[in-house]
Amino acid sequence: MQWFARILPPSYVFEGMRAVVSGHAFNGACLAAAFLLALAYIVFAYWIFARVFRHAVQTGLIARYSAETVS
């Protein structure tokens, strides 16, 4: 499970908070790692969404909404 925790941003935040609560100095590297991982996941999710959406539009899976067809 350690490898799984290394890819989750909250684990770095919890590690930094654990250090603060136990009386150690704030570790900015933990917060920076969490921020970079979260940013990477957001960029990756946007890239996947854009590819899927582009494919759906090009193949006609998404039809243009028209108010006349709702009646």
N, C-alpha and C positions, 0 to 999 in steps of 0.2 A: 504494500500500500504506500510505501514511501515514494516510489516513482510516480504514483498517481497524485500524491499530495504536492509534489514538485511542480505539477502543471496547473494547479489551482491557485488563483490569486489570493483567496482568503487565508490559505495556510501561511503565507508570508505575513499577512496582517496580524494573524493570531500569534505568530512567532515574535513579531515586534512587540505586541502588547504583553506577551508573557515576559519578555525581557524587562519592560517598564514596570510591570507589577512586582517582579521579583527584586527590584531595586537597581537594576543595571541601567546603563545609559540607553537613550533612544537610538535605535539602529535605522538610519535612513535608507540603507541598502535594502532592507526588507520591504519597506514601503515603495521604493523605486522598482523593485522586482515585481511587486504586485501590480503596480501601475502599468509597467511595460507589458506584462502578461495580459492584463485586461485590455489594453490598447491593441495588442496583437490579435486577441480573440474578436474584438469589434471589427477590425479591418478584415480579418478572415471571414467573418459572418457576412459582412457587406459584399465581399468578393463573391462568395457562394451565392448570395441572394441575387446579385446582378447577373451572374451567369445563368441561373435558373430562370429568372425573369426574361432575360434576352432570348433564351431558348424557347420559352413558352410563347413569346410574342412572335418570333420568327416561324414557329410551326403552327401557329393559329390556335394554340390551346387557350389563349386568352382572347376573347372577342371584345370588341369595343362596346361599351355600355351605351345603350340608346333608350331614351325615355319612351319611345313609341312601342318598344317591345314589352314593356312592363304591363300594359293595360290588360 
